[in-house]
Amino acid sequence: MPAKNPRLTAVLEKPLYEWLKKTAQKEGASLSTRVRDLLKQAQELEEDAYWIQEGEKRLKTFRAQTARSHQQVWRKRK
């Protein structure tokens, strides 16, 4: 029977594997669940870094003199 979710095989160095095993046991989770949770955290961190970078680009071109207030923007749409 095919698996519900995709599977992944990874090769780890012994110290990393031992750390992963210890933290999974401490949390009462399986190795698979712990790895999944760590990957989700890594994804969130990468997304945050991307949006920070994009925000910094926009800040370089921001000019207070030409910026519109919240009310100015929404008044035009009505």
Phi and psi restraints in degrees (range 20) as a CNS / XPLOR table:
assign (resid 1 and name C) (resid 2 and name N)
       (resid 2 and name CA) (resid 2 and name C) 1.0 -66.2 20.0 2
assign (resid 2 and name N) (resid 2 and name CA)
       (resid 2 and name C) (resid 3 and name N) 1.0 150.3 20.0 2
assign (resid 2 and name C) (resid 3 and name N)
       (resid 3 and name CA) (resid 3 and name C) 1.0 -71.8 20.0 2
assign (resid 3 and name N) (resid 3 and name CA)
       (resid 3 and name C) (resid 4 and name N) 1.0 147.9 20.0 2
assign (resid 3 and name C) (resid 4 and name N)
       (resid 4 and name CA) (resid 4 and name C) 1.0 -66.0 20.0 2
assign (resid 4 and name N) (resid 4 and name CA)
       (resid 4 and name C) (resid 5 and name N) 1.0 -43.5 20.0 2
assign (resid 4 and name C) (resid 5 and name N)
       (resid 5 and name CA) (resid 5 and name C) 1.0 -113.7 20.0 2
assign (resid 5 and name N) (resid 5 and name CA)
       (resid 5 and name C) (resid 6 and name N) 1.0 153.4 20.0 2
assign (resid 5 and name C) (resid 6 and name N)
       (resid 6 and name CA) (resid 6 and name C) 1.0 -60.3 20.0 2
assign (resid 6 and name N) (resid 6 and name CA)
       (resid 6 and name C) (resid 7 and name N) 1.0 149.0 20.0 2
assign (resid 6 and name C) (resid 7 and name N)
       (resid 7 and name CA) (resid 7 and name C) 1.0 -109.2 20.0 2
assign (resid 7 and name N) (resid 7 and name CA)
       (resid 7 and name C) (resid 8 and name N) 1.0 157.1 20.0 2
assign (resid 7 and name C) (resid 8 and name N)
       (resid 8 and name CA) (resid 8 and name C) 1.0 -141.7 20.0 2
assign (resid 8 and name N) (resid 8 and name CA)
       (resid 8 and name C) (resid 9 and name N) 1.0 140.8 20.0 2
assign (resid 8 and name C) (resid 9 and name N)
       (resid 9 and name CA) (resid 9 and name C) 1.0 -114.6 20.0 2
assign (resid 9 and name N) (resid 9 and name CA)
       (resid 9 and name C) (resid 10 and name N) 1.0 132.9 20.0 2
assign (resid 9 and name C) (resid 10 and name N)
       (resid 10 and name CA) (resid 10 and name C) 1.0 -132.2 20.0 2
assign (resid 10 and name N) (resid 10 and name CA)
       (resid 10 and name C) (resid 11 and name N) 1.0 147.3 20.0 2
assign (resid 10 and name C) (resid 11 and name N)
       (resid 11 and name CA) (resid 11 and name C) 1.0 -104.7 20.0 2
assign (resid 11 and name N) (resid 11 and name CA)
       (resid 11 and name C) (resid 12 and name N) 1.0 125.8 20.0 2
assign (resid 11 and name C) (resid 12 and name N)
       (resid 12 and name CA) (resid 12 and name C) 1.0 -118.2 20.0 2
assign (resid 12 and name N) (resid 12 and name CA)
       (resid 12 and name C) (resid 13 and name N) 1.0 149.3 20.0 2
assign (resid 12 and name C) (resid 13 and name N)
       (resid 13 and name CA) (resid 13 and name C) 1.0 -70.8 20.0 2
assign (resid 13 and name N) (resid 13 and name CA)
       (resid 13 and name C) (resid 14 and name N) 1.0 153.2 20.0 2
assign (resid 13 and name C) (resid 14 and name N)
       (resid 14 and name CA) (resid 14 and name C) 1.0 -55.0 20.0 2
assign (resid 14 and name N) (resid 14 and name CA)
       (resid 14 and name C) (resid 15 and name N) 1.0 -47.1 20.0 2
assign (resid 14 and name C) (resid 15 and name N)
       (resid 15 and name CA) (resid 15 and name C) 1.0 -61.6 20.0 2
assign (resid 15 and name N) (resid 15 and name CA)
       (resid 15 and name C) (resid 16 and name N) 1.0 -37.5 20.0 2
assign (resid 15 and name C) (resid 16 and name N)
       (resid 16 and name CA) (resid 16 and name C) 1.0 -68.4 20.0 2
assign (resid 16 and name N) (resid 16 and name CA)
       (resid 16 and name C) (resid 17 and name N) 1.0 -41.6 20.0 2
assign (resid 16 and name C) (resid 17 and name N)
       (resid 17 and name CA) (resid 17 and name C) 1.0 -61.7 20.0 2
assign (resid 17 and name N) (resid 17 and name CA)
       (resid 17 and name C) (resid 18 and name N) 1.0 -44.0 20.0 2
assign (resid 17 and name C) (resid 18 and name N)
       (resid 18 and name CA) (resid 18 and name C) 1.0 -63.6 20.0 2
assign (resid 18 and name N) (resid 18 and name CA)
       (resid 18 and name C) (resid 19 and name N) 1.0 -42.2 20.0 2
assign (resid 18 and name C) (resid 19 and name N)
       (resid 19 and name CA) (resid 19 and name C) 1.0 -61.8 20.0 2
assign (resid 19 and name N) (resid 19 and name CA)
       (resid 19 and name C) (resid 20 and name N) 1.0 -45.1 20.0 2
assign (resid 19 and name C) (resid 20 and name N)
       (resid 20 and name CA) (resid 20 and name C) 1.0 -61.4 20.0 2
assign (resid 20 and name N) (resid 20 and name CA)
       (resid 20 and name C) (resid 21 and name N) 1.0 -44.4 20.0 2
assign (resid 20 and name C) (resid 21 and name N)
       (resid 21 and name CA) (resid 21 and name C) 1.0 -62.3 20.0 2
assign (resid 21 and name N) (resid 21 and name CA)
       (resid 21 and name C) (resid 22 and name N) 1.0 -43.8 20.0 2
assign (resid 21 and name C) (resid 22 and name N)
       (resid 22 and name CA) (resid 22 and name C) 1.0 -64.6 20.0 2
assign (resid 22 and name N) (resid 22 and name CA)
       (resid 22 and name C) (resid 23 and name N) 1.0 -44.5 20.0 2
assign (resid 22 and name C) (resid 23 and name N)
       (resid 23 and name CA) (resid 23 and name C) 1.0 -69.3 20.0 2
assign (resid 23 and name N) (resid 23 and name CA)
       (resid 23 and name C) (resid 24 and name N) 1.0 -34.0 20.0 2
assign (resid 23 and name C) (resid 24 and name N)
       (resid 24 and name CA) (resid 24 and name C) 1.0 -65.4 20.0 2
assign (resid 24 and name N) (resid 24 and name CA)
       (resid 24 and name C) (resid 25 and name N) 1.0 -43.6 20.0 2
assign (resid 24 and name C) (resid 25 and name N)
       (resid 25 and name CA) (resid 25 and name C) 1.0 -63.4 20.0 2
assign (resid 25 and name N) (resid 25 and name CA)
       (resid 25 and name C) (resid 26 and name N) 1.0 -42.1 20.0 2
assign (resid 25 and name C) (resid 26 and name N)
       (resid 26 and name CA) (resid 26 and name C) 1.0 -60.0 20.0 2
assign (resid 26 and name N) (resid 26 and name CA)
       (resid 26 and name C) (resid 27 and name N) 1.0 -36.3 20.0 2
assign (resid 26 and name C) (resid 27 and name N)
       (resid 27 and name CA) (resid 27 and name C) 1.0 -89.2 20.0 2
assign (resid 27 and name N) (resid 27 and name CA)
       (resid 27 and name C) (resid 28 and name N) 1.0 -5.2 20.0 2
assign (resid 27 and name C) (resid 28 and name N)
       (resid 28 and name CA) (resid 28 and name C) 1.0 69.8 20.0 2
assign (resid 28 and name N) (resid 28 and name CA)
       (resid 28 and name C) (resid 29 and name N) 1.0 32.8 20.0 2
assign (resid 28 and name C) (resid 29 and name N)
       (resid 29 and name CA) (resid 29 and name C) 1.0 -118.5 20.0 2
assign (resid 29 and name N) (resid 29 and name CA)
       (resid 29 and name C) (resid 30 and name N) 1.0 162.4 20.0 2
assign (resid 29 and name C) (resid 30 and name N)
       (resid 30 and name CA) (resid 30 and name C) 1.0 -78.8 20.0 2
assign (resid 30 and name N) (resid 30 and name CA)
       (resid 30 and name C) (resid 31 and name N) 1.0 163.8 20.0 2
assign (resid 30 and name C) (resid 31 and name N)
       (resid 31 and name CA) (resid 31 and name C) 1.0 -59.2 20.0 2
assign (resid 31 and name N) (resid 31 and name CA)
       (resid 31 and name C) (resid 32 and name N) 1.0 -42.2 20.0 2
assign (resid 31 and name C) (resid 32 and name N)
       (resid 32 and name CA) (resid 32 and name C) 1.0 -60.9 20.0 2
assign (resid 32 and name N) (resid 32 and name CA)
       (resid 32 and name C) (resid 33 and name N) 1.0 -45.7 20.0 2
assign (resid 32 and name C) (resid 33 and name N)
       (resid 33 and name CA) (resid 33 and name C) 1.0 -64.7 20.0 2
assign (resid 33 and name N) (resid 33 and name CA)
       (resid 33 and name C) (resid 34 and name N) 1.0 -40.9 20.0 2
assign (resid 33 and name C) (resid 34 and name N)
       (resid 34 and name CA) (resid 34 and name C) 1.0 -64.2 20.0 2
assign (resid 34 and name N) (resid 34 and name CA)
       (resid 34 and name C) (resid 35 and name N) 1.0 -43.8 20.0 2
assign (resid 34 and name C) (resid 35 and name N)
       (resid 35 and name CA) (resid 35 and name C) 1.0 -63.9 20.0 2
assign (resid 35 and name N) (resid 35 and name CA)
       (resid 35 and name C) (resid 36 and name N) 1.0 -43.6 20.0 2
assign (resid 35 and name C) (resid 36 and name N)
       (resid 36 and name CA) (resid 36 and name C) 1.0 -58.3 20.0 2
assign (resid 36 and name N) (resid 36 and name CA)
       (resid 36 and name C) (resid 37 and name N) 1.0 -46.0 20.0 2
assign (resid 36 and name C) (resid 37 and name N)
       (resid 37 and name CA) (resid 37 and name C) 1.0 -63.5 20.0 2
assign (resid 37 and name N) (resid 37 and name CA)
       (resid 37 and name C) (resid 38 and name N) 1.0 -40.2 20.0 2
assign (resid 37 and name C) (resid 38 and name N)
       (resid 38 and name CA) (resid 38 and name C) 1.0 -65.4 20.0 2
assign (resid 38 and name N) (resid 38 and name CA)
       (resid 38 and name C) (resid 39 and name N) 1.0 -38.1 20.0 2
assign (resid 38 and name C) (resid 39 and name N)
       (resid 39 and name CA) (resid 39 and name C) 1.0 -66.6 20.0 2
assign (resid 39 and name N) (resid 39 and name CA)
       (resid 39 and name C) (resid 40 and name N) 1.0 -38.5 20.0 2
assign (resid 39 and name C) (resid 40 and name N)
       (resid 40 and name CA) (resid 40 and name C) 1.0 -62.6 20.0 2
assign (resid 40 and name N) (resid 40 and name CA)
       (resid 40 and name C) (resid 41 and name N) 1.0 -41.6 20.0 2
assign (resid 40 and name C) (resid 41 and name N)
       (resid 41 and name CA) (resid 41 and name C) 1.0 -62.8 20.0 2
assign (resid 41 and name N) (resid 41 and name CA)
       (resid 41 and name C) (resid 42 and name N) 1.0 -42.1 20.0 2
assign (resid 41 and name C) (resid 42 and name N)
       (resid 42 and name CA) (resid 42 and name C) 1.0 -62.9 20.0 2
assign (resid 42 and name N) (resid 42 and name CA)
       (resid 42 and name C) (resid 43 and name N) 1.0 -39.8 20.0 2
assign (resid 42 and name C) (resid 43 and name N)
       (resid 43 and name CA) (resid 43 and name C) 1.0 -62.4 20.0 2
assign (resid 43 and name N) (resid 43 and name CA)
       (resid 43 and name C) (resid 44 and name N) 1.0 -45.3 20.0 2
assign (resid 43 and name C) (resid 44 and name N)
       (resid 44 and name CA) (resid 44 and name C) 1.0 -61.6 20.0 2
assign (resid 44 and name N) (resid 44 and name CA)
       (resid 44 and name C) (resid 45 and name N) 1.0 -41.4 20.0 2
assign (resid 44 and name C) (resid 45 and name N)
       (resid 45 and name CA) (resid 45 and name C) 1.0 -63.7 20.0 2
assign (resid 45 and name N) (resid 45 and name CA)
       (resid 45 and name C) (resid 46 and name N) 1.0 -40.8 20.0 2
assign (resid 45 and name C) (resid 46 and name N)
       (resid 46 and name CA) (resid 46 and name C) 1.0 -66.0 20.0 2
assign (resid 46 and name N) (resid 46 and name CA)
       (resid 46 and name C) (resid 47 and name N) 1.0 -40.3 20.0 2
assign (resid 46 and name C) (resid 47 and name N)
       (resid 47 and name CA) (resid 47 and name C) 1.0 -65.0 20.0 2
assign (resid 47 and name N) (resid 47 and name CA)
       (resid 47 and name C) (resid 48 and name N) 1.0 -42.9 20.0 2
assign (resid 47 and name C) (resid 48 and name N)
       (resid 48 and name CA) (resid 48 and name C) 1.0 -59.8 20.0 2
assign (resid 48 and name N) (resid 48 and name CA)
       (resid 48 and name C) (resid 49 and name N) 1.0 -44.1 20.0 2
assign (resid 48 and name C) (resid 49 and name N)
       (resid 49 and name CA) (resid 49 and name C) 1.0 -62.5 20.0 2
assign (resid 49 and name N) (resid 49 and name CA)
       (resid 49 and name C) (resid 50 and name N) 1.0 -39.6 20.0 2
assign (resid 49 and name C) (resid 50 and name N)
       (resid 50 and name CA) (resid 50 and name C) 1.0 -61.9 20.0 2
assign (resid 50 and name N) (resid 50 and name CA)
       (resid 50 and name C) (resid 51 and name N) 1.0 -49.0 20.0 2
assign (resid 50 and name C) (resid 51 and name N)
       (resid 51 and name CA) (resid 51 and name C) 1.0 -69.4 20.0 2
assign (resid 51 and name N) (resid 51 and name CA)
       (resid 51 and name C) (resid 52 and name N) 1.0 -31.1 20.0 2
assign (resid 51 and name C) (resid 52 and name N)
       (resid 52 and name CA) (resid 52 and name C) 1.0 -63.0 20.0 2
assign (resid 52 and name N) (resid 52 and name CA)
       (resid 52 and name C) (resid 53 and name N) 1.0 -45.1 20.0 2
assign (resid 52 and name C) (resid 53 and name N)
       (resid 53 and name CA) (resid 53 and name C) 1.0 -62.2 20.0 2
assign (resid 53 and name N) (resid 53 and name CA)
       (resid 53 and name C) (resid 54 and name N) 1.0 -43.8 20.0 2
assign (resid 53 and name C) (resid 54 and name N)
       (resid 54 and name CA) (resid 54 and name C) 1.0 -64.6 20.0 2
assign (resid 54 and name N) (resid 54 and name CA)
       (resid 54 and name C) (resid 55 and name N) 1.0 -40.3 20.0 2
assign (resid 54 and name C) (resid 55 and name N)
       (resid 55 and name CA) (resid 55 and name C) 1.0 -63.2 20.0 2
assign (resid 55 and name N) (resid 55 and name CA)
       (resid 55 and name C) (resid 56 and name N) 1.0 -40.4 20.0 2
assign (resid 55 and name C) (resid 56 and name N)
       (resid 56 and name CA) (resid 56 and name C) 1.0 -65.0 20.0 2
assign (resid 56 and name N) (resid 56 and name CA)
       (resid 56 and name C) (resid 57 and name N) 1.0 -36.4 20.0 2
assign (resid 56 and name C) (resid 57 and name N)
       (resid 57 and name CA) (resid 57 and name C) 1.0 -62.5 20.0 2
assign (resid 57 and name N) (resid 57 and name CA)
       (resid 57 and name C) (resid 58 and name N) 1.0 -43.6 20.0 2
assign (resid 57 and name C) (resid 58 and name N)
       (resid 58 and name CA) (resid 58 and name C) 1.0 -68.5 20.0 2
assign (resid 58 and name N) (resid 58 and name CA)
       (resid 58 and name C) (resid 59 and name N) 1.0 -34.8 20.0 2
assign (resid 58 and name C) (resid 59 and name N)
       (resid 59 and name CA) (resid 59 and name C) 1.0 -62.8 20.0 2
assign (resid 59 and name N) (resid 59 and name CA)
       (resid 59 and name C) (resid 60 and name N) 1.0 -30.7 20.0 2
assign (resid 59 and name C) (resid 60 and name N)
       (resid 60 and name CA) (resid 60 and name C) 1.0 -65.0 20.0 2
assign (resid 60 and name N) (resid 60 and name CA)
       (resid 60 and name C) (resid 61 and name N) 1.0 -28.4 20.0 2
assign (resid 60 and name C) (resid 61 and name N)
       (resid 61 and name CA) (resid 61 and name C) 1.0 -102.1 20.0 2
assign (resid 61 and name N) (resid 61 and name CA)
       (resid 61 and name C) (resid 62 and name N) 1.0 -1.2 20.0 2
assign (resid 61 and name C) (resid 62 and name N)
       (resid 62 and name CA) (resid 62 and name C) 1.0 -71.9 20.0 2
assign (resid 62 and name N) (resid 62 and name CA)
       (resid 62 and name C) (resid 63 and name N) 1.0 133.2 20.0 2
assign (resid 62 and name C) (resid 63 and name N)
       (resid 63 and name CA) (resid 63 and name C) 1.0 -128.7 20.0 2
assign (resid 63 and name N) (resid 63 and name CA)
       (resid 63 and name C) (resid 64 and name N) 1.0 118.9 20.0 2
assign (resid 63 and name C) (resid 64 and name N)
       (resid 64 and name CA) (resid 64 and name C) 1.0 -60.7 20.0 2
assign (resid 64 and name N) (resid 64 and name CA)
       (resid 64 and name C) (resid 65 and name N) 1.0 -32.3 20.0 2
assign (resid 64 and name C) (resid 65 and name N)
       (resid 65 and name CA) (resid 65 and name C) 1.0 -64.8 20.0 2
assign (resid 65 and name N) (resid 65 and name CA)
       (resid 65 and name C) (resid 66 and name N) 1.0 -31.4 20.0 2
assign (resid 65 and name C) (resid 66 and name N)
       (resid 66 and name CA) (resid 66 and name C) 1.0 -104.3 20.0 2
assign (resid 66 and name N) (resid 66 and name CA)
       (resid 66 and name C) (resid 67 and name N) 1.0 -3.3 20.0 2
assign (resid 66 and name C) (resid 67 and name N)
       (resid 67 and name CA) (resid 67 and name C) 1.0 -70.8 20.0 2
assign (resid 67 and name N) (resid 67 and name CA)
       (resid 67 and name C) (resid 68 and name N) 1.0 147.7 20.0 2
assign (resid 67 and name C) (resid 68 and name N)
       (resid 68 and name CA) (resid 68 and name C) 1.0 -105.0 20.0 2
assign (resid 68 and name N) (resid 68 and name CA)
       (resid 68 and name C) (resid 69 and name N) 1.0 148.6 20.0 2
assign (resid 68 and name C) (resid 69 and name N)
       (resid 69 and name CA) (resid 69 and name C) 1.0 -77.9 20.0 2
assign (resid 69 and name N) (resid 69 and name CA)
       (resid 69 and name C) (resid 70 and name N) 1.0 166.7 20.0 2
assign (resid 69 and name C) (resid 70 and name N)
       (resid 70 and name CA) (resid 70 and name C) 1.0 -56.3 20.0 2
assign (resid 70 and name N) (resid 70 and name CA)
       (resid 70 and name C) (resid 71 and name N) 1.0 -46.5 20.0 2
assign (resid 70 and name C) (resid 71 and name N)
       (resid 71 and name CA) (resid 71 and name C) 1.0 -65.1 20.0 2
assign (resid 71 and name N) (resid 71 and name CA)
       (resid 71 and name C) (resid 72 and name N) 1.0 -39.2 20.0 2
assign (resid 71 and name C) (resid 72 and name N)
       (resid 72 and name CA) (resid 72 and name C) 1.0 -61.8 20.0 2
assign (resid 72 and name N) (resid 72 and name CA)
       (resid 72 and name C) (resid 73 and name N) 1.0 -42.5 20.0 2
assign (resid 72 and name C) (resid 73 and name N)
       (resid 73 and name CA) (resid 73 and name C) 1.0 -66.4 20.0 2
assign (resid 73 and name N) (resid 73 and name CA)
       (resid 73 and name C) (resid 74 and name N) 1.0 -47.8 20.0 2
assign (resid 73 and name C) (resid 74 and name N)
       (resid 74 and name CA) (resid 74 and name C) 1.0 -75.9 20.0 2
assign (resid 74 and name N) (resid 74 and name CA)
       (resid 74 and name C) (resid 75 and name N) 1.0 -26.2 20.0 2
assign (resid 74 and name C) (resid 75 and name N)
       (resid 75 and name CA) (resid 75 and name C) 1.0 -64.1 20.0 2
assign (resid 75 and name N) (resid 75 and name CA)
       (resid 75 and name C) (resid 76 and name N) 1.0 -39.4 20.0 2
assign (resid 75 and name C) (resid 76 and name N)
       (resid 76 and name CA) (resid 76 and name C) 1.0 -66.7 20.0 2
assign (resid 76 and name N) (resid 76 and name CA)
       (resid 76 and name C) (resid 77 and name N) 1.0 -29.0 20.0 2
assign (resid 76 and name C) (resid 77 and name N)
       (resid 77 and name CA) (resid 77 and name C) 1.0 -79.6 20.0 2
assign (resid 77 and name N) (resid 77 and name CA)
       (resid 77 and name C) (resid 78 and name N) 1.0 -18.9 20.0 2
